[in-house]
Amino acid sequence: PMADQVIPEREQAAILNAFEGAELEVAGPGVHQQLIAELEQLEAATAK
């Protein structure tokens, strides 16, 4: 990805950690995985 060429690996890790922290604080634990599971179910249902 382009980010790998522009943003140092250490800074990418810091960005990811900050995003994950914000996600937990705003949405709560497990919400991200729950939404992914629901999306997969919707995709499977509409692929028929």
Contact map, one row per residue, 1 for C-alpha under 8 A:
111110000000000000000000000000000000000000000000
111111000000000000000000000000000000000000000000
111111100000000000000000000000000000000000000000
111111111000000000000000000000000000000000000000
111111110000000000000000000000000000000000000000
011111110000000000000000000000000000000000000000
001111111011000000000000000000000000000000000000
000111111111000000000000000000000000000000000000
000100111111100000000000000000000000000000000000
000000011111110000000000000000000000000000000000
000000111111111000000000000000000000000000000000
000000111111111100000000000000000000000000000000
000000001111111110000000000000000000000000000000
000000000111111111000000000000000000000000000000
000000000011111111100000000000000000000000000000
000000000001111111110000000000000000000000000000
000000000000111111111000000000000000000000000000
000000000000011111111100000000000000000000000000
000000000000001111111110000000000000000000000000
000000000000000111111111000000000000000000000000
000000000000000011111111100000000000000000000000
000000000000000001111111110000000000000000000000
000000000000000000111111111100010000000000000000
000000000000000000011111111110000000000000000000
000000000000000000001111111100000000000000000000
000000000000000000000111111100000000000000000000
000000000000000000000011111110110000000000000000
000000000000000000000011111111100000000000000000
000000000000000000000001001111110000000000000000
000000000000000000000000000111111100000000000000
000000000000000000000000001111111110000000000000
000000000000000000000010001011111111000000000000
000000000000000000000000000001111111100000000000
000000000000000000000000000001111111110000000000
000000000000000000000000000000111111111000000000
000000000000000000000000000000011111111100000000
000000000000000000000000000000001111111110000000
000000000000000000000000000000000111111111000000
000000000000000000000000000000000011111111100000
000000000000000000000000000000000001111111110000
000000000000000000000000000000000000111111111000
000000000000000000000000000000000000011111111100
000000000000000000000000000000000000001111111110
000000000000000000000000000000000000000111111111
000000000000000000000000000000000000000011111111
000000000000000000000000000000000000000001111111
000000000000000000000000000000000000000000111111
000000000000000000000000000000000000000000011111
